[in-house]
Amino acid sequence: MTSLFSTYQWRSWACAPLVWGGLLFCVLLLFLNAPVQAQQRATSIVVRTSIDHRPFTRLLQDFVDEDGNVDYARLKARADSVLAPYLRQLATTDPSSLGRDARLAFWINAYNAYTLKLIVEHYPVQNIWAITPGPAEPKDDSPFALEVGSVADTVRTLDEIEHEIIRERFDEPRIHVALVCAAASCPRLRREAYTGPRLDAQLDDQARTFFHDDRKNRIPAGDGQIEVNRILKWYGQDVGDSPDALQRFIAPYFEGPVRDRLSRAAYDVEFLPYDWALNDQRSPSEQQ
């Protein structure tokens, strides 16, 4: 027994350097590999000082006409090559270091781009409400509550982008002429992406175009009356929660006597029915 114990003890001490050396090697290997692993994780979200929205502009110019209608059939066929790369950029970008206008442009573009994605994934479709079960009309089971994809490293819904991010973080009522939910009564989908340096001018141009489009608004609509888009009623708390405040919000986008009467809130205000038909370049019969 003594001999066996002595032999075992000797072997244990003899092997100790090998064991400790192996452990040390493993620790060293983990230490050296840690920066690599951290770098790999960091590539999933990138903090940028600017964002290239030109790919989205090219898409909009190619698939959207002057009336803001979309060639969804052709976009569906090419979505993997023209839309998906831009969505991947939105997914891996952290806009927090950008200036206020660049951040707002980022989120407006994200809303409009993911609305296009939602439609082409289900196209042909009568309107955006037909994406979820039940009649193709506004309902509790909202397509705007569906997870549409990742933006800034978090999976989002259209409702979250609009209400919890854009409306919550940015005091900008003109976003309601820029966010396009794929409906005929929506503002026209602009044929260029929004960008920080040009955002104020782009939003002003959008508002002017929207209010002068008699398919969206009728200003004036006969003597003493205006008929305006129902969006302005739904979001009255943003654009003007009374007929007088709403008219003063609209006034800067007109000239002459109409502007004067709007500034004085001299019109009676009516709200138009909302047309949820898809903003598609093809007619419903052509979609079949």
N, C-alpha and C positions, 0 to 999 in steps of 0.2 A: 504494500500500500504506500509506504513512504517513497519508494522508487517511482511508482506511477504518479504520485502527487507531484514529486519534484520535476518529473519530465513534463507534466501538464503545465506546471507553473512556469517552467522555462520557456515552453512554446508560447504561452500567453504573453509573457514579457517580450519575447522576440517578435511577435506579430503586432504588438502595440504600435510601433512607428508606422507600420503599413496602414493600420486602421485610422490612426489620427491623420496621417498624410492624405488618405482618401477623403476623409471628411473635410479637411482643409481645402482640398482641390475642388470639392463640390461647392463649398461656400464661396470660394474665389470665382468659380464659374458663374454662379448665380449673381454675384456682385457685378461681374463684367457684363452680363447679359441684361441686367436691369435697365440700363439706359436704352437699349435696343427695344425692349418690350414697351417701355414708356413712350418711346417715339412712335411705335406702331399703334399704340392706343391713341396718341395725340393726332394721328392722321385722320381719325374719324370725324373730327370737328376742327375747323380752321378759323382762327380769328383773323379777319381781313380789315385792311384800311380802305379798300374799295372792292366793288363787285362788278364783274363783267356781265351786264345784262344784254349784250349784243346778240347772243344766240336766241334769246326770247324775242328780240326785235325782228330778227330774220324770220322766225317762225310766224309772227303776227303779220308781217308784210306778205308772206307767201300764202297764208291760209285764211286771212281775214280781208273782206272787201271794204269798200268805202262806206258802206252802211253799217259796218260792224258785225256782219254776219260771217259765220265760220263754215269752211268746207270740211265738215266733220268726217265725211267718208274718206276723203284723201288724207286727212290728218290721222285717222285711225290706222290707215295702211302704213304710215311712216312714223308713227309715234315713237317707236323704239330708237329711231335715229335722230329725230328732230326735237322731241319733247323730253324724253327720258334723261338725256345728258344734262339738260338745264335743271330738271328736278333733282338730280344727284348733287348738283352744285348748291341748290337751296338746302338740301339735307345736311351737307357737310360744312355749311357756313355759319359761323357765330357772328351776327351783325352787331353785337353789343358795343363794339369799339367804334362803330360808324357814327357820323353826325346824325342829328335828328331827321333831316329830310332823307338822307340815304337809308336810314332804318325804315322809315315809313314807305319809301319806294320799294324796298325789299319785301315788305309784308303785303303791299298791294299786288305786286307781281306774283308773289306766292299764292295769294287767293285766286287770282285770275288763271294762273298756270294750272293749279290743282283742280279748278273747276273744269278746265278743258280735259284734264286727265279723267275726271269722273265721268264726263259725258262720253268720251271716246271708248272708255272701258265698257259702256253699256249700249253704245250706238248700234243700230238705230233705236231711238227712244223718242216718244212723243214730246216730253218735256222733262225737266230735271226731277220733278216730283214722281214721275213714273219709274224712277230707279228703285225706289223702295216699294214693298208690297202694298196693294190696295189701289184705289182709284188714282188716276194721274192728276192730282190736284193737291193744294196744301192740306196737310194732315199731321197728326201727331208723330207718325213714324217718318221723321224728316231725313232727307238725304244730306242735309247740311250738318247732321250729327254723326255721319259716317266718318270713320277714320280714312282719310284720303292719302296720307303719306307723311314722310318725315320732313320737317322744316327746322333748321337749327338743332339737329340731333334729337328731335322729339317728334313722335307721331302726333299729327294734328287732325282736327276736323275743320271744315269751313266755318262753322259757328265759332270755334275757338279763335281762329285767325281774325275773324271780323269783330266779334264782340268782346273777347277777353284780352286781345292784344291790341288791335288797331283802335277800336273805340275807347278802350280803357286807358291806353298809354299815350294817345295822341289826340290833342284837342283840335281836330280838323274836320269840320262838317263837310268839306268838299269830297271826302272819301266816298260819299254816297253817289257821286257821279263818276267814280273811277272803278269801284268794285262791280264786276259783271257776273251775274249768276245764271248766265246762259238763257235768259228769257227775252222775248221780243220787246217788253216794256222796260227792260234794263237800259242803262246808258249804253251807247255804242262801245264795243270793245275797241280800244285804241290800237292803232296799227304800229305801235312802238312801245317798248318797255318804259316804265317810269324810272327815272334816275334822280339821285339826290340833287345835282347841280341845276336841273331843269324842272324840278318837281312843282314849284309854285306856278310857273308858266304853264306847265302841262295841265295842272288841275284847273286853272282859270280857263284854259282853252276847252277842256272837257265840259266845264259848267256852262260856258257860252254855247257850245254845240248842243248840249242836252236841252237847255231851256228854249232854244230856237228850233228844235226838232218837233214839228207839229204831230209826229207820230207818238211822241212821248209827253209833250206838253202843248197847250194852246194858250199862248200869251200874246195878245188878248184873245178871248173867245167870244167876240161880240162886245157890244158896248157895256162897259161897267163890270165885266166878269173875266176871270181867268180860270182855266181848267188845267190842273197840274197833276203830275205823276203821283201815284199813291205812295211811292217811296218817301215822299216828303211828309206824308201823314204818318207813316210807320215810324219815321225817325224825326218826328217833330221836336223832340227834346234836344236834338243835335242842330237842326237847321232853323228852327223857329217854332215854338210851341203854341202860337196863336196865329190867326190869319194876318194880323198886322206885322208880326215879327217875320213870318215867312215871306211876305212881300218885300220887306226891307232886305232880306237875305238875297232875293232874286234880283232886286233893282240894279245892282252894279253891272249886270250882264246885258243891259239894254241901254238904248239911247233915246233922247228926245222925249216926247210926251208920255210914252209908255214908261220910261224910267221915272219920270216925274210922278206919275200916278202910283207906281209901285212904291216909291219912296214915301209917299203920303198914305200908303195903305188904302187907296181909294177904290180898289176892286173888291167885288165879292169873289170868294175862293171856293171852287168845287174840285173834287178829286176824281180823276179818271179811273175806270176799272183797270185792273192789272192784267195784261196779257202774258201768260206763262208759256206760250208757244215757244219752241226752241228757236234760238237765233241761228238757224241753219240756212245755208245758201240753197239747199235743196228743199223742195216742197215735201209735205208728208207723203204724197203718193210716190215721189221719187226715192224716198227712203226705203220703200219696200223691196 
